[in-house]
Amino acid sequence: MFSMDKAVVAIVDVQGSLAQLMFERGRLFANLARLVKGGKVLGLPVLWIEQNPRHLGPTLPELAELLAPAQPIAKISFSCCGCTAFMDALRATGRKQVIVAGIETHVCIYQTARELIELGFEVEVVGDATSSRAAENHALGLDRIRQCGAGVTTVETILLELLRTSEVPQFKDILRLIK
């Protein structure tokens, strides 16, 4: 199981007009906000990654506001693992459990999950906080993610897994986020 002292959140490529094309984008944006807020309540490091921001534009303003004061890490490779700055930031956390969310499920999320597994990290992809332009690609991406050994979860499941009990001080704040 994932734990608060071992996990880090990676928010991947929720940018510009591409984000507006995602399947069930309203659900996606709401769940990404819940995940980021929950990560902050639990004191998790949150890594913020952007795919080629010169061409795709910045992260959606409402999400960027939640991610601040962190700064985005720009990448060109589809997998976050192909970006030295991301890998340096991830290693600097000292954590080996990575919670991955963002877009697109069948490309950047899948490739990141696969490479993180190959590098020895535990990976949970937040299925309801990821998406693709087409529902079929989202579903296929989640299937491939499972096949490579990563878990697929939901925002509610991962936040409550991290808590483990209702007797911790953060429980009420997390409960407000998931209800």
Phi, psi and omega per residue, in radians:
M1 nan 2.631 3.103
F2 -1.360 2.614 -3.124
S3 -2.367 2.726 -3.073
M4 -1.057 -0.528 -3.087
D5 -1.549 -0.063 -3.117
K6 -2.111 -0.153 -2.992
A7 -1.784 2.643 3.038
V8 -2.358 2.598 3.115
V9 -1.842 2.364 3.044
A10 -2.066 2.079 3.102
I11 -1.818 2.046 -2.909
V12 -1.985 2.065 2.812
D13 1.060 0.639 3.138
V14 -1.563 1.366 -2.897
Q15 -2.199 2.571 2.882
G16 0.712 -2.554 -3.066
S17 -1.184 -0.441 3.099
L18 -1.056 -0.737 -3.141
A19 -1.052 -0.583 -3.125
Q20 -1.245 -0.253 -3.116
L21 -1.615 -0.024 -3.043
M22 -1.232 2.521 3.018
F23 -1.052 2.293 -3.137
E24 0.883 0.885 -3.053
R25 -1.080 -0.563 3.102
G26 -1.074 -0.800 3.085
R27 -1.086 -0.776 -3.139
L28 -1.002 -0.914 -3.069
F29 -1.123 -0.715 3.127
A30 -1.119 -0.741 -3.127
N31 -1.253 -0.607 3.043
L32 -1.088 -0.740 3.112
A33 -1.075 -0.764 3.111
R34 -1.068 -0.743 -3.123
L35 -1.127 -0.792 -3.141
V36 -1.121 -0.810 3.125
K37 -1.080 -0.760 3.124
G38 -1.103 -0.735 3.086
G39 -1.028 -0.713 3.120
K40 -1.186 -0.732 3.098
V41 -1.005 -0.679 -3.091
L42 -1.506 -0.037 3.112
G43 1.305 0.426 3.130
L44 -1.406 2.491 2.961
P45 -1.133 2.410 3.106
V46 -2.115 2.061 3.102
L47 -1.692 2.366 -3.017
W48 -2.077 2.040 -3.030
I49 -2.091 2.443 3.092
E50 -2.194 2.346 3.082
Q51 -1.467 2.052 3.025
N52 0.650 1.133 -3.022
P53 -1.066 -0.392 3.094
R54 -1.113 -0.528 -3.114
H55 -1.791 -0.608 -3.106
L56 -1.643 -0.195 -3.125
G57 1.513 3.131 -3.093
P58 -1.417 2.958 3.020
T59 -1.040 2.578 3.095
L60 -0.861 2.319 -3.054
P61 -0.963 -0.709 -3.112
E62 -1.159 -0.547 3.080
L63 -1.396 -0.723 3.117
A64 -1.020 -0.663 3.121
E65 -1.072 -0.698 3.114
L66 -1.232 -0.567 -3.102
L67 -1.351 -0.409 3.126
A68 -1.043 2.568 0.236
P69 -1.559 0.084 3.089
A70 -1.016 2.752 3.091
Q71 -1.966 2.557 3.137
P72 -1.225 2.625 3.038
I73 -1.805 2.056 -3.131
A74 -1.438 2.435 3.084
K75 -2.385 2.783 3.056
I76 -1.963 -0.606 3.131
S77 -1.202 2.680 3.082
F78 -1.176 -0.811 3.087
S79 -1.327 2.393 3.049
C80 -1.074 -0.475 -3.105
C81 -1.191 -0.309 3.077
G82 -1.406 0.036 -3.108
C83 -1.922 2.003 -3.118
T84 -1.018 -0.715 -3.123
A85 -1.091 -0.689 3.093
F86 -1.132 -0.859 -3.104
M87 -1.085 -0.681 3.083
D88 -1.096 -0.778 3.140
A89 -1.134 -0.716 3.122
L90 -1.121 -0.844 3.141
R91 -1.095 -0.602 -3.141
A92 -1.122 -0.420 3.098
T93 -1.249 -0.428 -3.089
G94 1.276 0.223 -3.083
R95 -1.825 2.609 -3.071
K96 -2.041 0.071 3.092
Q97 -1.972 2.166 -3.061
V98 -2.101 2.161 3.068
I99 -1.726 2.040 -3.014
V100 -1.948 2.348 3.095
A101 -2.575 2.768 3.097
G102 2.322 -2.584 -3.061
I103 -2.404 2.786 -0.292
E104 -1.589 2.500 -3.024
T105 -0.947 -0.794 -2.999
H106 -1.439 -0.104 -3.131
V107 -2.084 -1.526 -3.018
C108 -1.150 -0.686 -3.139
I109 -1.201 -0.838 3.110
Y110 -1.028 -0.893 -3.077
Q111 -1.115 -0.674 3.102
T112 -1.114 -0.835 3.136
A113 -1.033 -0.814 -3.107
R114 -1.052 -0.826 -3.107
E115 -1.216 -0.633 3.079
L116 -1.079 -0.738 3.079
I117 -1.035 -0.819 3.141
E118 -1.069 -0.494 3.129
L119 -1.521 0.031 3.058
G120 1.647 0.179 3.090
F121 -1.523 2.655 2.932
E122 -1.521 2.416 -3.050
V123 -2.310 2.325 2.955
E124 -2.151 2.145 3.058
V125 -1.702 2.278 -3.097
V126 -1.521 1.714 -3.021
G127 -1.022 -0.624 -3.138
D128 -1.555 0.085 3.029
A129 -2.155 0.466 3.005
T130 -2.330 2.782 3.087
S131 -2.869 2.975 3.027
S132 -2.373 2.971 3.108
R133 -1.093 -0.646 -3.130
A134 -1.969 2.438 3.127
A135 -0.994 -0.661 -3.131
E136 -1.099 -0.701 3.125
N137 -1.195 -0.640 3.081
H138 -1.083 -0.862 -3.133
A139 -1.089 -0.780 3.115
L140 -1.075 -0.745 3.114
G141 -1.040 -0.779 3.114
L142 -1.114 -0.668 3.077
D143 -1.080 -0.814 -3.134
R144 -1.134 -0.633 3.102
I145 -1.078 -0.780 3.098
R146 -1.093 -0.731 -3.108
Q147 -1.089 -0.522 -3.112
C148 -1.517 -0.003 3.030
G149 1.836 0.031 3.079
A150 -1.506 2.720 3.036
G151 -1.522 2.764 3.010
V152 -2.158 2.277 -3.010
T153 -2.409 -3.018 3.027
T154 -2.129 2.898 3.119
V155 -1.015 -0.865 -3.118
E156 -1.042 -0.798 -3.112
T157 -1.075 -0.824 -3.075
I158 -1.210 -0.665 3.139
L159 -1.153 -0.719 3.115
L160 -1.273 -0.545 3.046
E161 -1.112 -0.732 3.127
L162 -1.120 -0.641 3.125
L163 -1.224 -0.768 -3.110
R164 1.226 -0.434 -3.098
T165 -2.660 2.708 3.078
S166 -1.480 0.027 -3.076
E167 -1.631 0.138 3.096
V168 -1.648 2.678 -3.067
P169 -1.060 -0.479 -3.084
Q170 -1.377 -0.170 -3.024
F171 -0.982 -0.828 -3.084
K172 -1.094 -0.684 3.111
D173 -1.151 -0.720 3.113
I174 -1.168 -0.729 3.124
L175 -1.020 -0.725 3.098
R176 -1.097 -0.594 -3.135
L177 -1.257 -0.625 -3.027
I178 -1.628 -0.171 3.119
K179 -1.544 nan nan
